[in-house]
Amino acid sequence: MLNVLLVEDETLFAKSVLKRLQREGHTATVMETITDANEYLEKSLPDVILLDVRLPDASGLDFLQSLRAHQSWHAIPVIMMTAYGELEDAVQAMKLGATDYLKKPVDLDELVLTLNKVMQTQKLSQQLDYSHVREAHGSEPVVMIGHSSAMHSIKQQMERIIQLVDRAETEFPIILINGETGTGKDVLARYYHQSGKWRDKPFVHVDCAALPKELIEAELFGYERGAFTNAHQAKAGLIEVAEAGTVFLDEIGELPIELQSKLLNVLERRQVRRIGATQERPVSAHFIAATNRDLPQMVADGEFRSDLYFRLNVIQLQMPPLRERKWILHHSRRILSP
């Protein structure tokens, strides 16, 4: 459901729009002048503004420009409504940052579809903002706990890898961590990050299983302004945000196959291209992938690209299952008990 502000002075048209929006489950408020709209915005922020170009007290284009310059209102999606034949107004509106425009008389079915697109892109931007804030900074200190021979071996292997990477001057090896769910693959990845000289750089955790399919491309690779509806400004993807830190691709087996070639290109060429961009940007991050799935079998079944699997499988670590570690811990306690 959206909270819509309709700035429109044609009463009959405003009533028909209001009725249709309510039927679709949205709430709407009608303001007939820009002065009234400004007063409304001082008290409440709508999810989207439907704005006519021709209004009694001022131009809708001037109002749009003031919205984009306002600290609290600049990100509100604005759909302009222009009279038939006023193409120049529509073009000017898009240049000023309008999300979309509709020709009057407005087709109400088209209006509903446009609002649905706004809802989808708003959700996309909110999730991206959340991920950038949550993941692009440092993480809590990690301590590897485990006294079994298998865990001791894993820790030694990782420490040797870290020493190798510390001496590397250019491209860093890719690490693939296999293991059942709950075995601590993410802990091992964070241990790698915090034990190297790149520990002060970002650690970016990308959960390929949790991200919606329509979000993951923008999440990973970023996008340029205007790449899709409501993309008012360019945003770096998580691969780019990581800088010289670590990108942890958790549950890599869940990555949609149509995006696997794009990730492969990043890993091979160490370049990333944002959605809607014409130029690539250099990538200096460390890459760790993890999975609980049988990637060779997925390759055989056509569910995972073989070239991406071989690129990921440069250094492979196998996390021991919890049931083995539990038995060893219980056994050691029994021996030490009086």
KEVOKOL-116051 format. One record per atom (N, C-alpha, C): residue in three letters; x, y, z. Coordinates in steps of 0.001 Angstrom, whole numbers, plus 500000, padded with zeros to 6 digits. Example, Ala and Ser with C-alpha at 12.3 -4.5 7.8 and 13.67 -1.06 7.14 Angstrom:
<pts>
ALA513190494310507800 ALA512300495500507800 ALA513200496700507800 SER512850497750507080 SER513670498940507140 SER512900500030507870 
</pts>
This chain:
<pts>
MET500830498809500000 MET500000500000500000 MET500867501244500000 LEU500477502218499161 LEU501202503472499072 LEU500373504612499630 ASN501055505582500199 ASN500433506828500600 ASN500748507850499515 VAL499738508248498748 VAL499940509064497550 VAL499476510494497811 LEU500298511458497397 LEU499894512861497384 LEU499613513249495940 LEU498355513633495661 LEU497946514054494326 LEU497823515571494312 VAL498653516231493514 VAL498608517690493388 VAL497941518002492056 GLU496659518354492115 GLU495824518467490910 GLU494640519383491206 ASP494374520327490294 ASP493291521284490516 ASP492024520952489738 GLU492031519931488892 GLU490825519516488178 GLU490049518557489082 THR488944519033489615 THR488216518317490659 THR487697516956490204 LEU487069516891489044 LEU486491515632488576 LEU487574514580488344 PHE488674515006487730 PHE489784514070487487 PHE490379513601488811 ALA490558514513489756 ALA491132514160491054 ALA490249513146491773 LYS488927513310491685 LYS488019512368492333 LYS488106510974491715 SER488222510898490399 SER488318509589489733 SER489617508883490092 VAL490710509660490165 VAL491997509075490567 VAL491923508596492010 LEU491351509415492876 LEU491236509069494289 LEU490438507783494477 LYS489332507671493761 LYS488486506482493865 LYS489223505239493404 ARG489971505347492301 ARG490698504182491783 ARG491833503771492718 LEU492533504735493261 LEU493635504418494185 LEU493113503707495431 GLN491989504168495952 GLN491406503532497131 GLN490963502102496816 ARG490450501891495601 ARG490049500548495194 ARG491250499610495138 GLU492431500151494796 GLU493654499346494729 GLU494300499154496090 GLY493740499769497133 GLY494278499595498477 GLY495222500692498923 HIS495405501736498092 HIS496277502847498452 HIS495487503924499194 THR496194504762499922 THR495581505953500510 THR496061507163499708 ALA495222508177499601 ALA495587509338498784 ALA495039510616499396 THR495803511692499222 THR495398513023499654 THR495498513963498457 VAL494479514783498250 VAL494457515696497111 VAL494740517116497583 MET495674517781496914 MET495963519195497138 MET495836519910495798 GLU495150521058495788 GLU494883521734494526 GLU495945522741494141 THR496801523130495071 THR497850524117494785 THR499187523660495355 ILE500240524253494858 ILE501577523941495351 ILE501755524471496772 THR501122525586497075 THR501184526121498446 THR500624525113499442 ASP499456524542499094 ASP498862523526499964 ASP499736522271500039 ALA500345521903498917 ALA501214520719498890 ALA502422520923499795 ASN502997522109499780 ASN504138522400500651 ASN503744522281502119 GLU502558522798502467 GLU502093522707503852 GLU501881521255504258 TYR501359520454503332 TYR501145519029503627 TYR502482518322503882 LEU503480518624503051 LEU504782517957503177 LEU505505518329504465 GLU505206519497505007 GLU505807519889506285 GLU505321519006507420 LYS504147518388507247 LYS503556517569508304 LYS503667516071508043 SER503688515672506770 SER503656514246506434 SER504389513998505120 LEU505107512882505046 LEU505831512528503827 LEU505115511387503109 PRO504668511612501874 PRO504012510546501108 PRO505040509583500529 ASP504564508447500061 ASP505447507493499371 ASP505702507910497935 VAL504742508611497341 VAL504873509049495955 VAL503988510274495741 ILE504415511148494826 ILE503648512351494501 ILE503210512277493037 LEU501917512469492794 LEU501376512639491442 LEU501212514136491231 LEU501940514680490267 LEU502049516136490152 LEU501684516612488753 ASP500702517508488686 ASP500326518119487417 ASP501330519224487072 VAL501542519424485779 VAL502468520475485353 VAL501832521849485492 ARG500575521970485114 ARG499876523258485147 ARG499034523368486419 LEU499407524292487306 LEU498686524492488564 LEU498407525978488760 PRO497398526320489567 PRO496967527721489661 PRO498036528686490153 ASP498855528268491113 ASP499763529222491750 ASP501206529130491273 ALA501576528067490570 ALA502959527938490098 ALA503061526747489152 SER504236526578488574 SER504482525469487662 SER504870524210488445 GLY504318523074488041 GLY504694521812488655 GLY506159521493488460 LEU506739521970487358 LEU508167521743487094 LEU509027522491488115 ASP508621523712488454 ASP509358524465489478 ASP509248523773490837 PHE508065523235491117 PHE507865522510492383 PHE508729521251492419 LEU508792520553491302 LEU509642519359491214 LEU511093519711491493 GLN511555520812490914 GLN512941521235491133 GLN513199521545492604 SER512232522180493263 SER512405522485494691 SER512371521217495538 LEU511571520227495120 LEU511543518944495829 LEU512903518268495775 ARG513508518247494609 ARG514796517570494446 ARG515922518280495192 ALA515738519563495489 ALA516761520318496222 ALA516547520288497723 HIS515400519775498158 HIS515055519772499587 HIS515693518578500294 GLN516275518828501461 GLN516998517782502186 GLN516101516608502579 SER514854516877502947 SER513964515817503425 SER513061515240502343 TRP512900515953501218 TRP511929515549500210 TRP512557515054498912 HIS513873515146498794 HIS514513514922497487 HIS514336513501496955 ALA514133512520497846 ALA514064511127497402 ALA512632510643497135 ILE511633511502497352 ILE510246511080497115 ILE510024510896495611 PRO509548509737495171 PRO509267509551493745 PRO508158510500493287 VAL508369511127492132 VAL507394512066491585 VAL507002511621490188 ILE505708511414489979 ILE505180511080488658 ILE504479512320488117 MET505002512860487027 MET504435514063486439 MET503276513708485512 MET502297514608485459 MET501157514445484548 MET501132515647483609 THR501297515383482322 THR501384516452481335 THR500270516310480317 ALA499781517445479830 ALA498727517426478819 ALA499258516844477521 TYR498356516254476752 TYR498733515637475477 TYR499418516670474585 GLY500544516319474028 GLY501271517205473122 GLY502337518032473799 GLU502381518022475141 GLU503401518812475845 GLU504640517963476115 LEU505234517476475045 LEU506387516584475155 LEU507576517284475804 GLU507747518562475512 GLU508882519300476085 GLU508799519325477607 ASP507582519450478142 ASP507424519429479601 ASP507826518075480177 ALA507453517012479473 ALA507791515666479945 ALA509300515458479957 VAL509951515885478900 VAL511413515754478824 VAL512084516552479930 GLN511610517795480145 GLN512172518631481202 GLN511953518004482572 ALA510790517395482773 ALA510493516751484052 ALA511470515616484335 MET511765514804483340 MET512698513691483542 MET514098514211483834 LYS514490515296483191 LYS515807515893483448 LYS515906516416484878 LEU514775516881485405 LEU514765517427486760 LEU514659516343487834 GLY514486515078487410 GLY514477513984488379 GLY513145513339488610 ALA512182513555487702 ALA510901512860487836 ALA511111511360487664 THR510345510587488412 THR510439509130488315 THR509845508633487010 ASP508727509240486618 ASP508035508847485377 ASP507067509963485018 TYR506424509843483876 TYR505405510823483522 TYR504255510126482808 LEU503067510715482923 LEU501862510195482289 LEU501212511306481482 LYS500670510955480333 LYS499983511933479499 LYS498512512046479921 LYS498015513270479954 LYS496608513515480256 LYS495803513578478960 PRO494613513038478925 PRO493912512394480051 PRO494570511070480444 VAL494774510903481750 VAL495526509760482262 VAL494679508490482212 ASP495274507430481663 ASP494661506110481703 ASP494876505547483116 LEU493801505281483839 LEU493919504869485236 LEU494584503505485390 ASP494403502621484407 ASP495107501329484453 ASP496615501539484330 GLU497018502457483462 GLU498447502775483310 GLU498992503410484584 LEU498172504227485229 LEU498580504843486490 LEU498865503779487551 VAL497980502787487651 VAL498159501714488631 VAL499440500939488348 LEU499706500623487089 LEU500935499903486720 LEU502171500720487076 THR502117502014486840 THR503249502887487167 THR503504502918488665 LEU502437502975489453 LEU502592502955490909 LEU503156501620491391 ASN502775500530490745 ASN503331499225491108 ASN504840499192490869 LYS505279499800489765 LYS506722499875489494 LYS507428500693490562 VAL506786501770490999 VAL507369502599492053 VAL507532501793493336 MET506517500998493688 MET506605500168494892 MET507773499196494817 GLN507953498573493657 GLN509031497596493496 GLN510393498251493608 THR510564499401492957 THR511873500054492982 THR512156500695494338 GLN511105501142495046 GLN511307501648496404 GLN511843500548497306 LYS511250499364497197 LYS511702498224497995 LYS513142497883497668 LEU513496497935496382 LEU514864497664495946 LEU515843498638496580 SER515535499933496505 SER516436500943497043 SER516578500829498549 GLN515460500547499244 GLN515526500409500700 GLN516395499235501115 GLN516260498119500403 GLN517056496945500753 GLN518533497175500453 LEU518815497884499357 LEU520203498199499044 LEU520806499110500107 ASP520055500144500502 ASP520544501041501543 ASP520847500270502821 TYR519941499367503190 TYR520127498586504412 TYR521375497719504325 SER521548497070503177 SER522705496190503024 SER524003496978503067 HIS524025498155502443 HIS525249498951502443 HIS525620499387503852 VAL524621499806504622 VAL524893500242505991 VAL525317499065506855 ARG524637497929506656 ARG524855496767507530 ARG526179496068507252 GLU526561495972505987 GLU527668495095505633 GLU528967495803505261 ALA528914497089504940 ALA530098497734504386 ALA531094498185505450 HIS530839497864506697 HIS531733498271507772 HIS532311497053508482 GLY533117497311509480 GLY533777496224510188 GLY532820495306510921 SER533284494130511297 SER532453493156511987 SER533036492873513370 GLU532270492145514169 GLU532720491795515515 GLU533933490871515452 PRO534810490939516470 PRO535981490052516495 PRO535571488589516458 VAL536326487789515719 VAL536027486365515554 VAL537156485540516159 VAL536776484526516923 VAL537746483599517497 VAL537374482202517051 MET538331481487516486 MET538088480114516053 MET538161479193517264 ILE537029478552517577 ILE536962477641518720 ILE536785476222518208 GLY537566475293518719 GLY537448473897518314 GLY538736473159518609 HIS538614472006519270 HIS539800471258519674 HIS539958469949518909 SER539045469683517990 SER539162468446517213 SER540311468571516218 SER540820467439515781 SER541915467446514804 SER541457468069513495 ALA540177467862513118 ALA539664468431511870 ALA539645469953511936 MET539203470514513063 MET539164471962513203 MET540565472548513311 HIS541437471836513969 HIS542833472282514054 HIS543452472326512666 SER543147471342511838 SER543667471303510477 SER543117472461509638 ILE541803472740509777 ILE541187473844509033 ILE541849475171509394 LYS542074475377510689 LYS542688476622511138 LYS544109476758510600 GLN544866475665510597 GLN546224475703510062 GLN546219476004508560 GLN545299475370507831 GLN545199475632506395 GLN544899477109506128 MET543945477663506878 MET543589479054506668 MET544738479984507007 GLU545472479694508047 GLU546614480537508405 GLU547695480494507340 ARG547899479324506714 ARG548866479236505614 ARG548395480047504408 ILE547093480010504154 ILE546536480790503044 ILE546724482280503304 ILE546477482707504531 ILE546621484119504880 ILE548067484567504702 GLN549014483732505106 GLN550427484065504914 GLN550763484185503434 LEU550199483291502629 LEU550421483335501185 LEU549862484620500579 VAL548647484980500987 VAL548004486178500451 VAL548720487435500928 ASP549212487424502152 ASP549955488573502677 ASP551166488902501809 ARG551757487863501225 ARG552944488069500382 ARG552585488412498942 ALA551303488208498572 ALA550882488488497198 ALA550806489995496970 GLU551235490431495805 GLU551249491857495498 GLU550128492253494549 THR549560491295493826 THR548524491652492848 THR547239490881493134 GLU546898489929492283 GLU545635489220492404 GLU545657488212493557 PHE544571488189494324 PHE544465487290495456 PHE543722486020495050 PRO544097484873495613 PRO543403483631495261 PRO541968483625495783 ILE541110482893495083 ILE539719482754495496 ILE539605481505496367 ILE538845481610497452 ILE538690480503498400 ILE537255479995498344 LEU537103478679498281 LEU535783478062498315 LEU535674477225499585 ILE534674477524500413 ILE534456476791501658 ILE533220475916501500 ASN533391474618501631 ASN532283473665501589 ASN531922473241503003 GLY530676472915503214 GLY530275472426504531 GLY528779472463504722 GLU528300471651505630 GLU526877471610505915 GLU526430472905506582 THR525127473133506572 THR524559474312507222 THR524883474311508713 GLY525341475461509216 GLY525620475598510640 GLY527007475187511068 THR527886474863510122 THR529234474415510492 THR530201475576510712 GLY529783476804510422 GLY530644477956510693 GLY531418478453509493 LYS530873478299508298 LYS531571478770507096 LYS531765480284507135 ASP530748480992507644 ASP530863482449507737 ASP531895482861508781 VAL532007482086509855 VAL533012482380510887 VAL534418482232510311 LEU534619481188509512 LEU535923480975508893 LEU536255482103507933 ALA535260482584507192 ALA535480483693506263 ALA535867484962507018 ARG535195485230508122 ARG535522486418508917 ARG536888486277509591 TYR537237485066509963 TYR538559484824510545 TYR539651485158509530 TYR539421484747508268 TYR540362485082507185 TYR540503486598507083 HIS539382487290507066 HIS539418488746506889 HIS540138489432508040 GLN539835489037509265 GLN540383489735510424 GLN541826489349510741 SER542306488278510115 SER543678487837510391 SER544687488404509394 GLY544228489022508321 GLY545126489554507306 GLY545401491036507498 LYS546322491554506738 LYS546666492972506850 LYS545588493871506239 TRP544573493260505603 TRP543450494013505038 TRP542283494066506028 ARG542527493763507294 ARG541460493674508302 ARG540712494992508495 ASP541359496129508198 ASP540711497424508391 ASP539806497817507225 LYS539801497013506183 LYS538932497250505034 LYS537568496609505282 PRO536563496916504453 PRO535221496359504686 PRO535161494845504509 PHE534331494204505316 PHE533954492806505121 PHE532503492811504665 VAL532242492354503446 VAL530914492436502854 VAL530343491030502701 HIS529289490748503461 HIS528647489438503459 HIS527425489492502549 VAL527441488734501456 VAL526324488676500514 VAL525687487293500618 ASP524464487232501118 ASP523748485963501252 ASP522946485722499984 CYS523477484896499090 CYS522835484647497798 CYS521508483911497942 ALA521311483221499049 ALA520057482485499262 ALA518957483388499779 ALA519311484456500477 ALA518307485312501107 ALA517853486458500218 LEU518689486865499261 LEU518348488010498426 LEU517311487639497375 PRO516292488487497173 PRO515330488237496096 PRO516028488234494746 LYS515527487420493836 LYS516157487275492523 LYS516265488599491798 GLU515227489457491942 GLU515225490723491220 GLU516141491756491852 LEU516665491465493037 LEU517518492408493752 LEU518991492106493626 ILE519344490856493458 ILE520731490447493652 ILE521691491073492640 GLU521244491301491399 GLU522147491912490418 GLU522524493326490837 ALA521534494130491225 ALA521819495486491676 ALA522622495477492967 GLU522346494502493829 GLU523063494386495102 GLU524556494127494877 LEU524851493217493992 LEU526242492836493758 LEU527008493860492928 PHE526395494288491821 PHE527137495052490830 PHE526863496545490846 GLY525797496981491547 GLY525482498399491601 GLY524757498860490346 TYR524424500157490302 TYR523725500686489146 TYR524015502174488984 GLU523789502669487760 GLU523965504077487450 GLU522622504801487545 ARG522683506088487667 ARG521473506899487686 ARG520684506675486392 GLY519373506432486545 GLY518527506224485393 GLY518546504818484844 ALA519241503896485517 ALA519312502515485020 ALA517949501843485065 PHE517108502247486020 PHE515744501743486105 PHE514908502813486805 THR513608502624486813 THR512710503590487438 THR513090503827488892 ASN513142505106489276 ASN513450505525490641 ASN514934505463490980 ALA515781505186489992 ALA517228505224490241 ALA517701506666490069 HIS517416507496491086 HIS517709508922490986 HIS519197509227491084 GLN519950508326491683 GLN521391508528491799 GLN522107507195491701 ALA523344507255491275 ALA524132506034491121 ALA524477505451492491 LYS524569504122492552 LYS524966503445493780 LYS525970502348493458 ALA526998502270494281 ALA527984501207494122 ALA527415499895494628 GLY527722498805493947 GLY527323497487494414 GLY528238497020495533 LEU527878495901496150 LEU528642495417497290 LEU530047494974496914 ILE530235494486495687 ILE531585494125495249 ILE532468495366495226 GLU531915496461494732 GLU532664497714494658 GLU532874498325496031 VAL531862498225496898 VAL531939498770498255 VAL533059498110499057 ALA533326496848498763 ALA534342496107499527 ALA535738496681499359 GLU535973497429498289 GLU537287498024498015 GLU538369496939498054 ALA539342497080498937 ALA540405496081499057 ALA540155495134500218 GLY538904495065500668 GLY538540494170501753 GLY538131492807501243 THR537097492221501854 THR536689490851501535 THR535225490795501151 VAL534932490126500034 VAL533562489831499629 VAL533300488363499941 PHE532332488111500823 PHE531975486740501179 PHE530663486382500504 LEU530726485520499493 LEU529561485093498726 LEU528996483832499373 ASP528106484038500332 ASP527531482922501081 ASP526463482224500244 GLU526426480882500323 GLU525478480066499555 GLU525544480399498062 ILE526746480320497514 ILE526981480660496114 ILE526195479765495165 GLY525836478573495618 GLY525059477658494781 GLY523669478167494474 GLU523199479180495215 GLU521871479745494990 GLU521890480925494024 LEU523069481313493544 LEU523150482439492617 LEU522452482080491309 PRO521497482907490848 PRO520807482598489586 PRO521785482382488441 ILE521530481398487619 ILE522480481023486570 ILE522697482152485579 GLU521675483025485390 GLU521829484129484445 GLU522798485192484950 LEU523115485183486243 LEU524089486131486791 LEU525463485508486991 GLN525565484205486821 GLN526837483537487060 GLN527910483972486073 SER527531484223484827 SER528528484663483837 SER529049486054484180 LYS528177486913484720 LYS528611488259485095 LYS529583488214486270 LEU529311487320487247 LEU530244487153488358 LEU531556486565487871 LEU531484485599486968 LEU532693484999486401 LEU533568486067485762 ASN532947486982485037 ASN533700488050484386 ASN534420488925485411 VAL533765489185486541 VAL534386489979487602 VAL535594489246488180 LEU535441487964488427 LEU536521487180489032 LEU537699487020488089 GLU537426486883486790 GLU538499486666485823 GLU539234487956485469 ARG538476489034485280 ARG539062490268484780 ARG539297491293485877 ARG538758491029487067 ARG538873491958488186 ARG538368493347487781 GLN537230493326487086 GLN536541494548486688 GLN535048494334486931 VAL534342495393487326 VAL532899495300487537 VAL532215496415486762 ARG531080496096486170 ARG530302497093485442 ARG528934497228486106 ARG528605498425486531 ARG527302498677487142 ARG526192498529486097 ILE524970498247486564 ILE523830498195485669 ILE523633499579485046 GLY523535499613483730 GLY523341500868483027 GLY524616501618482712 ALA525776501075483099 ALA527051501759482855 ALA527674501295481545 THR528523502126480989 THR529251501772479771 THR530720501483480057 GLN531183501854481252 GLN532579501639481603 GLN532684500705482810 GLU533814500020482887 GLU534068499115484003 GLU534926499797485060 ARG534859499248486271 ARG535636499778487396 ARG536519498664487952 PRO537737498983488353 PRO538638497940488862 PRO538162497375490196 VAL538420496089490407 VAL538046495394491637 VAL539309494896492319 SER539492495257493581 SER540695494845494306 SER540380493979495516 ALA539142493508495619 ALA538712492775496807 ALA539199491332496819 HIS539235490749498021 HIS539429489313498211 HIS538056488649498071 PHE538030487446497508 PHE536752486748497329 PHE536778485399498033 ILE535733485170498847 ILE535505483871499469 ILE534073483461499133 ALA533898482232498659 ALA532562481698498394 ALA532323480514499327 ALA531078480289499677 ALA530738479162500549 ALA529454478516500055 THR529330477225500283 THR528125476520499871 THR527936475256500694 ASN526672474865500844 ASN526363473567501454 ASN525869472583500396 ARG525952472998499130 ARG525459472166498046 ARG526613471482497309 ASP526290470468496539 ASP527264469712495757 ASP527428470408494407 LEU528394471311494317 LEU528555472090493087 LEU528904471224491880 PRO529792470203491998 PRO530040469342490839 PRO528769468685490304 GLN527876468270491191 GLN526620467675490743 GLN525731468719490081 MET525750469945490618 MET524982471023490004 MET525505471337488609 VAL526824471266488443 VAL527414471463487111 VAL526925470380486163 ALA526932469140486630 ALA526471468014485803 ALA524998468149485440 ASP524212468756486335 ASP522777468918486098 ASP522450470192485319 GLY523478470969484981 GLY523249472208484243 GLY522728473350485086 GLU522866473260486414 GLU522368474290487315 GLU523455475265487742 PHE524707474952487429 PHE525818475823487810 PHE526854475764486701 ARG527377476929486336 ARG528346476996485228 ARG529652476295485611 SER530137475474484720 SER531378474749484997 SER532566475701485072 ASP532595476729484197 ASP533725477659484210 ASP533750478482485496 LEU532578478826486030 LEU532549479551487302 LEU532987478643488442 TYR532569477384488411 TYR532979476444489458 TYR534496476294489491 PHE535133476129488327 PHE536583475965488301 PHE537302477247488726 ARG536703478398488429 ARG537309479653488858 ARG537202479807490382 LEU536084479379490963 LEU535909479472492416 LEU536765478456493167 ASN536964477319492552 ASN537598476189493238 ASN539117476230493137 VAL539693477410493360 VAL541162477547493341 VAL541750476972494625 ILE541200477379495757 ILE541585476838497062 ILE540307476380497749 GLN540224475119498119 GLN539005474576498707 GLN539251474124500140 LEU538334474515501024 LEU538382474098502421 LEU537074473381502751 GLN537183472297503503 GLN536006471509503875 GLN535768471618505374 MET534677472266505754 MET534353472383507173 MET533793471060507683 PRO534343470515508771 PRO533824469247509298 PRO532427469421509872 PRO531550468425509732 PRO530197468534510276 PRO530201468609511798 LEU529173469219512351 LEU529087469418513797 LEU529049468103514560 ARG528447467067513991 ARG528327465789514707 ARG529692465176514986 GLU530663465392514115 GLU532015464880514346 GLU532708465671515443 ARG532521466975515421 ARG533158467818516433 ARG532525467579517810 LYS531224467347517829 LYS530540467097519094 LYS531051465819519750 TRP531241464782518937 TRP531728463518519479 TRP533128463664520044 ILE533981464398519344 ILE535366464554519806 ILE535407465371521095 LEU534576466428521160 LEU534543467247522361 LEU534023466429523553 HIS532969465648523319 HIS532420464808524387 HIS533450463767524840 HIS534151463202523866 HIS535147462175524178 HIS536286462758525011 SER536742463953524653 SER537848464572525397 SER537414464923526823 ARG536172465357526977 ARG535679465677528323 ARG535612464406529172 ARG535219463317528580 ARG535112462072529331 ARG536483461628529831 ILE537485461823528990 ILE538832461425529400 ILE539338462295530531 LEU539019463622530469 LEU539539464538531460 LEU538721464553532744 SER537529463985532691 SER536707464015533899 SER537307463084534971 PRO537089463401536206 PRO537694462588537289 PRO537051461202537364 
</pts>
